[in-house]
Amino acid sequence: MTVLGIRAELLAVRGDPAVAGEEAIVHHADGLIVIEDGIVAAYGDHAVLAERHPTLAIEDRRGLLLVPGFIDCHVHYPQTERIAAHGAQLLDWLERHIFPAEQAFADRAHADDVAGFFLDELLRNGTTSALVFATVHASSVDALFDAALARDMRIISGKTLMDREAPTALCDTVESGRAQSEALIARWRGRGRLGYAVTPRFALTSTRAQLASAGELLAAHPDALLHTHLSENLGEIAAVGAAFPEAADYLDVYARHGLVGARSVFAHGVHLDDGAMARLGAAGSAIAFCPTSNLFLGSGLFDLARADARGVRVGIGTDVGAGTSFSILHTLGEAYKVCQMRGASLDPFRALWLATGAGAHALHIADRVGGLAPGQEADFVLLDAAATPLLARRTAGLPLAERLFALQILGDDRAVAETWVAGRPAHRRQAFASGSDVTRAAATAPARPASV
């Protein structure tokens, strides 16, 4: 048995602060997390737990803030090399940049290369779990899952289903899409920390027959998720309406084919009205809030308050490559700005909840990750509020809430000192790993109660 402890400032948000209030926030200014074989064995005040574990080997990370690993609820690994691609809005951008890039994933060597880079980039930014789009090629899923298995990351993905409105090289058929999806599920189920998602790209690129087949596939595999796009862009919504005139709205296209339920994760949901939001809430479905991509493509401003009012689960998605950063910290900063434009204010503790525990609930992995509760897997990030001169000057000596907010507005990959996966270090920032940051990583805030 491998047992170790890490001493740091600890912070986890184990419920939605908008509902549970301060009781959801668990904070230890001088804390200790005890890890046994990759599982959290204890989490609390250093003075108390160190006395209970007198022989424990403890790694000292005082001056850093230890939080649960970030969870990305929507991201496209094949679009990594098209991030920051100049263009028009969604449909034109897909035609100009994304469909050509995805055709290259017919080559397994190319898929392997991008998958490895993509996952390392997630880890460099503190992301330990993600719901990931692949391409129509089954081998693109194999490449991603092989790379994730080697890194012991919790990754959920699936073969993209498209049988129309895409280049011929990216189209499958109802039969081939179903057969390849079934084969992937059989090949990868139960391996490592991997999960499968039935993945029609969006309504416009699947026929009614393929959407029906996707619904049957989802029903046949109760451990799988549904992952697709919904009401992202006005041009897309108009095209879907023209293609499915019998449907009441975009969401109804999916509902008619058995794709709206508790295991459904819909990216974007920017232009959903109260009725559609209410139906999502009643079904238990989740939305991935993707602020950087919604801004980059001019799609619109997601209404978090409306989703809250209708009981819709929400997590955060970077949506690379339309999204402009792999950093969840940066993405939370953009989410704050979107909420401001909507006349609301996103509290920093609630933002952390959206990026950790809420994402875990959306992806049905909250029993395993998201809160660093004893018994969960030890996926966590060590954040350095003195990572840049500006951050250090802005945060020195401040209370936790102000430091956390500054990290979300000013932070990015540079603020991620370390990322740990299943109780093992998966990324260390070079300067920190050399030891030069250990003493500099400064001043913790004054002691605060365990819950703040």
N, C-alpha and C positions, 0 to 999 in steps of 0.2 A: 504494500500500500504506500502510495506517495502522498505525504501530507506536508503542506507548507502554509505559511501565513503571510499576508501583505498588510503592512501598516500604512495607512493613508487617511485622508479625509474621505469618508464614505457618504454617498448619496444615492438613494433609489426612490423612485416614485411608484408605489404599488397599487395605485388606484387613480382614477381621474380626479384631480384636485377640484375640478369644477363641480363635482358631485360629493366627493368624500371630504373635501376641505384639507386642512393641514394634517389630518390623521393619515392621509395617503403618503406623506413625505417622511422618509426615514433618513435621518442625518446624524452622523457621528463625526464631530470635528477632529477627534483623534481616534480613529477606528481601526478595527482589525477584521479582516476576512480570512477565514480558515478554509482551506480547500483540501479535500480528500479524493484522490483519483479523479480529478476533473469536476467534482461536485462541491457545491458550497456546503460546508459542514456547520459553519457558524459565521455570524455577521453581527458586529456590535462594537461596544466601546473597547478600546485597546486595554485599558487597565483591568477591566473585568475578565476579558477573554484570555489575556496573557497569563493571568493568575491560574485560570483553569487549564491552560496548556503550557506548563512550565518548560517542557523540553522542545517546544515547537520552534522550528527554524523559521525566522521571520525576515522577510525582505522589507527594508525601510524605504517607503515612498512618501514620507511626510513632505508637504509642500505641493502634492498633487491631489487632484480630486478624482476618486474612483467611482465610476458610474457603470450601469449595465451597458453591455455592447449595443450599438445602434442597430436598428432593424429597418431595412429599406424595403418598403412594401410594393415598389414598382420600379424596375430598371431593366434596360435592354443591353445585354452584354455584346451582341453583334454590332451595336451602334457606337462602341467605344471610340473607334477611329473617325467617327463623323461628328463628334461633339464639336460645338462651335462652328457648324456649317452654315454659312450665310444663305438665306433663301426666303421664300414667301411663307405662307401659313401651311397648316398641317398637310393637306393633300398634295400640294405642289412640292413641299419639302420631302415627303415620302418618295415621290416619283423621281425627284432630282438627286437626292442623296442616299436615301435609306435602302430602297429596293436594289439599286446597283451594289451597294456595299454588302447586303445580305446574300447576294448570289455567290460571293466568294466563299461562303461557308459550306459549299459543296465539297471543298477541299479540307479534309480532316486535319492536315498539318496546320493550315491557317486557323481553323477553329481552336486547336490546342494552344497555339501561340496567343491568340486574343483572350481565350478563357483564363489562362494563367496570369496574364497581365491584368485583366479585369479584376480577378479575385484579390490579387496583391494590392491593387488600388483601393478596393473596398477596405481591406485590412489597414492600409496606411491611413485611411480616413476614419477608422474606428468602427466600421460596419462589420458585424459578425454573423448576421443572418439576413437573407434577402429572398424576395420573390422575383424571379428573373425570367424575362423573355429570352428565348433562343431564336432559331429560325425554323423554316419549314423542314430543314434537313434533320433527320433523326440523329445523325452523327454529331450535329452541333450540340445536342443535349448530352450525348455520350462524352463529348469533350469537356463540357462544363462540369458534369458530375464527376468525371475522373479527376479533374483539377480540384474540385471541392472536397472529394474524398481524401486526397493527398494532404489537404490543409485542415481536415476535420471541421469544416464549416457547415453551418446549418443553412442549406440552400434548397429552395423549392423551384422547380422549373418544369418545362414540358415542351414538346414539339409544337410549333406554331401550325395552326390549321388555316389554310387559304386555298379555296378552289375557284376563285374568280377575282376580277378587278385587281390583278397583280401580274407581273411579267410571267410568261410561261414557265421560266426556269424556277419560279418560286411557288408554283401552283401544284397542289396535290389533288387527290380525288377524295370523295367521301370514303371509298373503300380503303385506299392506301393510307389516308390520314388516320382512320380508325385502327387499321392493322398495325401501323408503326407505333401509334400511341400505346396500344395494348402490349406490344413487344417491349417498349421502353419501361412501362410499369412493371412488367414481369422481370426485366433485367435489373432494375434498380431498387425495387421495393425492399425495405428493410436493411439497406446497406448504409453504414455510417449514419450521418445526420441529415440524410437527403429526403426530400418529399417531391411528389409529382403534382403538377397542375395541368388540367385540361385547358388548352390555350387557343381558342379561336382568336385571331388577331383583333378584329372588330367586325361588327355586323356586315359592313360593306364588302368585306373580302371573303365571306362565306355564303353559299347558297342556303336556302331553307333546309335542304336535305343534310348539308354538313352541320348546320346548327342543331338539327334534330339528333344527328349522330353524336355530337358533342354532349348533348343532354343525356343520351343513353349511356355514354361512357362515364360521365360524372355519376350517374345513378348506380352504375355497376361497381364503382370503386369509392366506397364511403370514406376512405382515407385521403382522397385527392381533393384539391381545390379547383375552383374555376377562376381563371385569370384572363381578363380581357379589358378593353377600353369602352368608355361610355360617356357620351355627351361632352366631348372635349372641346370641339371647335364648331362654330356656326356653319361653316361650309360642309363639314363632315355630317352634322346633324341633318342638314337639308338633303344631302345625298342619301343618307339612310332612310329618311322619310319617303323619298321618291322610289327607292328600291323595295320598300316594304309598306305599301300604302294601306294594307289591311291592319297594321299595328297602330295602337293608340298613340304611342310615342316610342322613342328609342329604347327605353327600358322594356317596353312591352314586346319588342322583337325578341329579346332574350327570354322573357318570361314565357312566351308561347312555346319555347323549345326546352323548357325545364332547366334554365341556366340561372335563375334568380333564387338563391337560397342562402342558408347560413354559411356555406362554404365558398361563397362567391366574393371575389375581390375585384372591384371595378376601378380602373385608373381614371382619375380626373373628376367626372361628375360636375363640371363647371356650370352647366346650364340646366340643371335639374330644377323643376318647379316643386312646390310643396307636395303635390300629389305623388310625384315620382319618389321624392325623398321619403315620404311616409310609407310607400310600398317597400322601399329598401329597408327601412327601419323595421317594419313588420316581419320581413323575411329574414332579418338578422344578417344581411349582407354588409360588406365593408367597402369603403372608398379609400383609395390611395390619393392623398392630397399632394399634388406635384407642383409647387409654386414656381420653381425656376423654369420648367418647361412651359407652363401655362403663360408665363410672361414672355419667354423667348419667342414662342410661336404666335403670340398675340391672341391666345385663345380666350382669355378672360380671367376673372377673379373668383376663385372657389369661395362659396359661402359656408364657412365652418359653423357659424351660428345657426343657420338653417338645418344643417346636418344634425347638430346637437339637439335642436328642438324636436326633430323627428326620430331621435334615437338611433341614428346611423353610426355604426362604428367607423372610426377614421384612424388611419396611420399615415406616415410620411413616406413619400417616394421621391427619389432624385430624378427618375425618368431620364437618365443619360441614355442616348445622346441628345434629345431635345432639351433635357435638363442640362444645366451648364456647370454642374459641379458634382463630384462624387461625395463631397463633404456634407454629411447630415447637419453638422453645425451651421454651415453656410445656408443650407436649405431651410433650417429653422429661422434664420434671420430673414429670409425672403418670405416665409410664411407669416412672420410677424408683420411685415410690410403689407402683405395682401389683406390680412385682417384689419390693419389700420385703414386701408382704403375702403373696407366694408363697414367701417364705423365701430369696430370692436378692437379689443386689446388682448393679445395672446400672452398670458402669464408665463414666465420662464420655466416654472415647475411643470405647468401643463404642457409646454412645448417639449420638455424632456420626456414626459409621459407619452406624448404622441410618437416620439422617436424610439421608445423602448417598450414599455408595457402595453400601450395601446396597439402598437404594431404586432406584438406577440399575440394579442387577442385576435386581431384581424386575420392573422395567418394560422390560428389554432395551434400555437406552440407555447402558449402562456404557462402551461404546466412545466415547461422545460427551461425557458429563458425569459428575460425581460425585467425581472425584479430583484435578482440576486438573493432570493429567499433561500434559506436552508433547504436542500434537496434539489434545487435547480442546478443546471449546468453553469460552470464558472466561466461565462463569457463576459468580459468587461473591458473598459477603456480607462486609462489614466490620462486625465486632462491637465495640461499645464497652463495656468492662467498668467504665467510670466513667459510664455513662449516667444513673444515678440516684444520689442521695447514699448510699443504702444499699449499692448495688453497689460504688460507689467505695470506701466504707469497708471493705467485706467483702473486696475483691480486691486492694487496694493492696499491691504488693511480693510477692505470693504466687507460687508456682510455677504453671506452666501448668495442671496437672491440677486444682488447686484453683480457679483462675479459671474454667476451663471448666465445672466442676461448678456453681459459683455462678451462672454465666450460665444454665445449664439449669434451675436451681431458682428463681432470682429474676428471670430475664430474660423479656422479651416484646418487642413491637414497638419499645419505646423503646431497646433495646440494639442495634437494627439501624441503624447510621449510614448505610450505603449498600448498595444492591443493584445489581449489574451483570449484564447479560444480553448474551451474545455480545460481550463486550468493550466494552460501552457502559453508562453509568450509566442505570438505569431508575428508581431511587428514591434520594433523599437526604433524610435527616431534616432538617427545616427549620432547627433550631438549628445543626446541623452544616454545612449548606449555606451558612449565613450567615457561617461562619468562626469563630463564637464558641467552637466546641468543639475547634478544631484544636490549640490549644496546651494546652487543659485536658485533652484526652484522653490521658491521663496516662502514667503511668509504666509502661513495659514491665518485665516480670520480668527478672531477671538472665539473661545469655546461657546457653543450654542447647545440648546437642549437636543435630545435625541430626535425629537420631531419638531419641525419648524414650519 
